[in-house]
Amino acid sequence: MGHGQELFNEATEHYRHAIELVKMLYQVHWDAERQDAGTMDPIKPLIHFDLILQAVLLSLAVSDFHFDPLERQYVEKITDYGDLTDYLRWWSKGKTDLTWQQIGAMDARTQQQLVDMLPDVLDQLCDDFVRPLAKVDAAIGETSFLAQLMEEVYRISSILGFMDGQVTAVEAAASADMIGRLLEKRWKQMM
């Protein structure tokens, strides 16, 4: 088994932990809000998490101006429920019809432009994802579920950084910025 596969397997474990945390928090929220919440769609928050995670990973991957094919496969394959390229196609009503391979073939400037637009594209989705989680986090208060989820996302993104040798300061900063914009800031505001 190659080094890349070992890293991917490790990242997959962190992904599973994150998914289980999201499932648990949404179940607690739904149980508490059942009379007002209607029917819970158990897959929707997992899709939203996957889109957020892929945005974070893409941000890290293109920050060094080289979206390596191994990084592209990692970003594409790490998630089980949602795919950012599908969401971009839906969001743009078919005008942004990209595959991961096409994103990988873009020049670095175009890749960065795509990453730069993601916080705006994902804004409402992130609010919808975070709101129930932040409510549960605030209500329980004994532990920081935000910290737990962010730790898993950081670990997944750090492992991606190691795919091409090491995590550079630029990659770490890109990942932290996207996590902050998509999860952390809004979570703290909603608590």
Salt bridges, closest charged atoms under 4 A:
GLU13 OE2 - ARG16 NH1 2.34
GLU20 OE2 - LYS23 NZ 3.51
ASP31 OD1 - ARG34 NH2 2.95
GLU33 OE2 - LYS135 NZ 3.57
ASP68 OD1 - HIS66 NE2 3.53
GLU76 OE1 - ARG72 NH1 3.64
ASP86 OD1 - ARG89 NH1 2.80
ASP97 OD1 - ARG89 NE 2.36
ASP123 OD1 - ARG186 NH1 3.23
ASP127 OD1 - ARG186 NH1 2.54
ASP128 OD1 - ARG131 NH1 3.63
GLU151 OE2 - ARG155 NE 2.68
GLU152 OE1 - HIS14 ND1 2.78
GLU152 OE2 - HIS17 ND1 3.73
ASP177 OD2 - ARG181 NH1 3.93
GLU184 OE2 - LYS188 NZ 3.06
